[in-house]
Amino acid sequence: MNQTIDIKLTEEELEIFKRIIQKSILTRIEKIRAKGGVVALSGGIDSSLVATLAHEVLGDKLLAIIMPEEGISPENDIRDALNLVKSRGIKYKYIKINDAVKWFTEMLPNQDLNDPRTRLTIANVKPRIRMIVNYMYANYEGKIVLGTSNKTELLLGYGTKFGDMAADIYPIGDLYKTQVWQLAEYIGIPTEIIRKKPSAGLWKGQTDEEELGHTYYEIDRVLYALVELELSVRETSELLNISMDSVEDIYRRIIRSEHKRKPPTITRLSKMCLDKDWRYPVERY
Amino acid sequence: MKKLKIAMAQIETKLGDVQGNKEKIIDAIYKARESGAKILITPELSTLGFGSGDIYLDKVNENLEALEEIKQVAGEAGIIGVVGFVDQDERGFFYNAAAIIEDGEIIGKYHKVQLVNYRLFDEKRYFKPGSHLPVFKTKYANLGVLICEDVWFPEPSRGLTFRGAEILIVLSASPYDRGKNLLWKDFLRERVRDNILPAVFVNQSGIQDGVTYWGGSMAFSASGKLIKELPLLEETFGTVEIDLDESKRLRRRDIRVREVRREILEELLDAYEDMNL
């Protein structure tokens, strides 16, 4: 096969991407006359990248909200988040979500976190708590919520619906994780943030790559082959010299998570069904 | 040497903002006059704006009224305008069109022949394609006008070349994705080289609903040399001086346009019909 995995961005592309992302944030805010943006900052690379890019164009109109679950969220994440906002002069709030997590957990019949069902359920409650705080501040200050999902996560469905996936725009949603690393390096995100093992921070010691069963480098190559090159599972496996099972696993994740990438499906009964026939942009004049 | 100064309005038009777009076009006409340019080119669908959504169906009348005003201003300023707009025929069909304005009158209209209906594009939802490749005779030059996707096919520029165009004018609203600006440079240069004609390409800038129009308007001399390139992503204005005689000089020895054989064109048509059997 003659096709190549061309994920790596050139210097010129990095500059173009940076400018486009920043302009897309500004355009939405200006168009809907919002007063700025809110971003949940975990101290991980995605939110650090979005916060930094947004801060460069929004300045004090950006609010970063650091929402750790103290004792569970890795301490170096909290420290990295605080260092980032302080060194860059980003306006921020620090709100720990421990009490809210406890409050929700108590509503479940089985509150034992060793039970896998409870553990996963509560893992999804946490980003939804952060979502409420995000939108609470967005409402209060007349701002929009900047999502931090990247293309790798969106394709795998590796995010919580109406949780961390809840946002008004996804400025880095068309960037693969390894491209996020590149852009973060390009704009000067501190190395400790870039080098850190990616983690959704949903339970202690969790890392994305362990949970997903592949490295991001590997995943991105498979996704690139399947999505950008539109190769079949077999062709992808041959091109990348990765087992059919691994490719199949990633392929199934893409298919199973389609619902997360779409607004709720409307049952069509009229000629002007709002998610099918009606087509108007958000930035409408 | 017959030189022609052309103004390139790389404006940030907004889909549905007809009044705002009109003001930007009028402003560009004044800038063109100040710069001493004879011709002003706007991006594709500049009055209505390019983008996604059914606004095309709602604002066609407003866009036609805006064109009337643009026509008047261009006439007063003594500028020949090549302006992207939505045309409507007597049957009520819409076209992705360019109006050629000289002395305050619309001397001709071009309808985009290659509508785009793949990936994020859905032009057939709104527009009927044109089927003609007219060349517009103005006091300064014979203009061959194309719109965006038309340049991704070799045939439309070929047709205009056979009809005696002295320059290819390309109105565009091209959305950015990786490498798109470089791809466009290749396409434009190929058309220029095949036809031994200069070309001026004017692209929209700005972002709407996450889609970026990358600007980067360009001009090529008849020999395929990039002689002007406006910045990427920015709303800006530029001018370029085109040597209209270069093509004739090159064609003294470069016989590729003159020696196109009718038998081969017929064969091409036969082959095309075979392909579509």
Interface residues (C-beta under 8 A of the other chain):
Chain A: L9 E13 I16 R19 I20 K23 S24 T27 I169 W278 R279 Y280 P281 V282 E283 R284 Y285
Chain B: K14 L15 G16 D17 G20 G49 G51 S52 G53 D54 I55 Y176 R178 G206 I207 Q208 D209 G210 T212 W214 L232 L233
